[in-house]
Amino acid sequence: MRNEIILKQRISEEEITRLRDLLEKVSMENGSPQSLPTANGKLRRLLSIGEWAMIVILCCTLFPLVALAFLVSLLLGNFEGAMALVIFNLMAWPLVLIFWVLPIILFFVFRFIQKKTYSDEVIQINQLIYEELRVRKYIADEDLTEEARELKELYKRIWD
């Protein structure tokens, strides 16, 4: 069994779904259906929407403008202007927490969960397909079912 996966490119959600469907059909042929990993495509889509929502919230609350003004003030040596921005934000700290800190934290949490669920699902599918194809390694391609051949070709295209 492989411990490490090397992908040529990121697998799309459609390819993951196709791999899951083919794996399910091929494992049913053996009479020993394997339990497939949880499909997290919809969760990843919702997390992606959440990431964009956090970016929109930050942009609507002028976070990029204030951050740019702070950096420009520091770079130009206008420390009083930079301190005025810091003091203003400290006086409005509940609003800063709600509209700036929380969206930034949620953005990175959403991104982490999205990447983790993707990598876990791809690793599990890869391991299951590898086991299914290892059993069929010495069978000629023309003796394999259509689904098994398609799964083998898709597997080679993605991981080999």
C-alpha positions as CSV (number, residue, x, y, z in Angstrom):
1,M,0.0,0.0,0.0
2,R,1.3,3.4,-0.8
3,N,1.9,5.8,2.0
4,E,2.5,8.9,-0.1
5,I,0.5,10.2,-3.0
6,I,2.0,12.2,-5.8
7,L,-0.6,14.0,-7.9
8,K,0.2,15.4,-11.3
9,Q,-2.5,18.1,-10.8
10,R,-5.4,18.7,-8.4
11,I,-8.3,16.3,-9.0
12,S,-11.6,18.0,-9.8
13,E,-14.7,17.3,-7.9
14,E,-16.2,15.6,-11.0
15,E,-13.2,13.3,-11.2
16,I,-13.5,12.4,-7.5
17,T,-17.2,11.6,-8.1
18,R,-16.3,9.5,-11.1
19,L,-13.6,7.6,-9.2
20,R,-16.0,6.9,-6.4
21,D,-18.7,5.7,-8.8
22,L,-16.3,3.4,-10.7
23,L,-14.8,2.1,-7.4
24,E,-18.2,1.3,-6.1
25,K,-19.1,-0.6,-9.3
26,V,-15.8,-2.5,-9.4
27,S,-15.9,-3.5,-5.8
28,M,-19.5,-4.7,-6.2
29,E,-18.3,-7.1,-8.9
30,N,-16.1,-8.9,-6.4
31,G,-19.0,-9.5,-4.1
32,S,-17.2,-7.7,-1.4
33,P,-18.3,-4.0,-1.5
34,Q,-15.8,-1.7,0.2
35,S,-17.0,1.1,2.4
36,L,-16.1,4.3,0.6
37,P,-14.9,7.4,2.3
38,T,-17.5,10.1,3.1
39,A,-18.2,12.3,0.1
40,N,-17.3,15.9,1.1
41,G,-17.8,17.7,-2.2
42,K,-20.8,19.7,-1.0
43,L,-19.0,20.6,2.3
44,R,-16.0,21.9,0.3
45,R,-18.3,23.9,-1.9
46,L,-19.9,25.5,1.1
47,L,-16.5,26.2,2.7
48,S,-15.4,27.9,-0.5
49,I,-18.5,30.1,-0.5
50,G,-17.7,30.9,3.1
51,E,-14.2,31.9,2.2
52,W,-15.5,34.3,-0.4
53,A,-18.1,35.7,2.0
54,M,-15.3,36.5,4.5
55,I,-13.3,38.3,1.8
56,V,-16.4,40.3,0.9
57,I,-17.0,41.3,4.5
58,L,-13.4,42.4,4.9
59,C,-13.6,44.5,1.7
60,C,-17.0,46.0,2.6
61,T,-15.7,47.1,6.0
62,L,-12.7,48.9,4.4
63,F,-10.1,46.6,5.9
64,P,-7.8,46.8,2.9
65,L,-8.0,50.6,2.8
66,V,-7.2,50.9,6.5
67,A,-4.4,48.4,6.3
68,L,-2.9,50.2,3.3
69,A,-3.2,53.5,5.1
70,F,-1.4,52.1,8.1
71,L,1.4,50.7,6.0
72,V,1.8,53.8,3.9
73,S,1.9,55.9,7.1
74,L,4.6,53.8,8.5
75,L,6.7,53.7,5.3
76,L,6.5,57.4,4.9
77,G,7.5,58.0,8.4
78,N,4.2,59.4,9.5
79,F,4.1,57.6,12.9
80,E,1.5,60.0,14.3
81,G,-0.9,59.0,11.5
82,A,-0.2,55.3,12.1
83,M,-0.7,55.7,15.8
84,A,-4.0,57.6,15.2
85,L,-5.2,54.6,13.1
86,V,-4.2,52.2,15.9
87,I,-5.9,54.3,18.6
88,F,-9.0,54.6,16.5
89,N,-9.2,50.9,16.0
90,L,-8.5,50.2,19.7
91,M,-11.4,52.5,20.7
92,A,-13.7,50.5,18.4
93,W,-12.3,47.1,19.4
94,P,-15.6,45.3,19.5
95,L,-16.3,46.3,15.9
96,V,-12.8,45.4,14.9
97,L,-13.2,42.0,16.4
98,I,-16.5,41.3,14.8
99,F,-15.8,42.8,11.3
100,W,-12.1,42.2,10.9
101,V,-10.6,39.6,13.2
102,L,-13.4,37.1,13.1
103,P,-13.6,37.1,9.2
104,I,-9.9,36.6,9.0
105,I,-9.9,33.7,11.4
106,L,-12.9,32.1,9.7
107,F,-11.3,32.5,6.3
108,F,-8.3,30.5,7.4
109,V,-10.4,27.9,9.3
110,F,-12.6,27.4,6.3
111,R,-9.5,27.0,4.1
112,F,-7.9,24.5,6.4
113,I,-11.0,22.3,6.7
114,Q,-11.5,22.5,2.9
115,K,-7.9,21.3,2.2
116,K,-8.0,18.6,5.0
117,T,-11.3,17.1,3.7
118,Y,-10.0,17.1,0.2
119,S,-6.7,15.4,1.0
120,D,-8.3,12.9,3.3
121,E,-10.9,11.9,0.7
122,V,-8.3,11.7,-2.1
123,I,-5.9,9.6,0.0
124,Q,-8.6,7.2,1.0
125,I,-9.9,6.8,-2.5
126,N,-6.4,6.3,-3.8
127,Q,-5.7,3.5,-1.3
128,L,-9.0,1.7,-2.1
129,I,-8.4,1.9,-5.8
130,Y,-4.9,0.7,-5.4
131,E,-6.1,-2.3,-3.5
132,E,-8.8,-3.1,-6.1
133,L,-6.3,-2.7,-9.0
134,R,-3.6,-4.7,-7.2
135,V,-6.0,-7.7,-7.2
136,R,-6.5,-7.3,-10.9
137,K,-2.9,-6.6,-11.8
138,Y,-2.2,-9.9,-13.6
139,I,-5.5,-10.0,-15.5
140,A,-5.3,-8.9,-19.1
141,D,-7.1,-5.6,-19.9
142,E,-9.5,-7.3,-22.4
143,D,-10.6,-9.7,-19.6
144,L,-11.5,-6.8,-17.3
145,T,-15.0,-5.3,-17.1
146,E,-15.6,-1.9,-18.7
147,E,-15.7,-0.2,-15.3
148,A,-12.5,-1.9,-14.2
149,R,-10.7,-0.8,-17.4
150,E,-12.0,2.8,-17.0
151,L,-11.0,2.9,-13.4
152,K,-7.5,1.6,-14.2
153,E,-7.1,4.2,-17.0
154,L,-8.3,7.1,-14.8
155,Y,-6.1,6.0,-12.0
156,K,-3.0,5.9,-14.3
157,R,-3.9,9.3,-15.7
158,I,-4.2,10.9,-12.3
159,W,-1.5,9.1,-10.2
160,D,1.1,7.6,-12.5
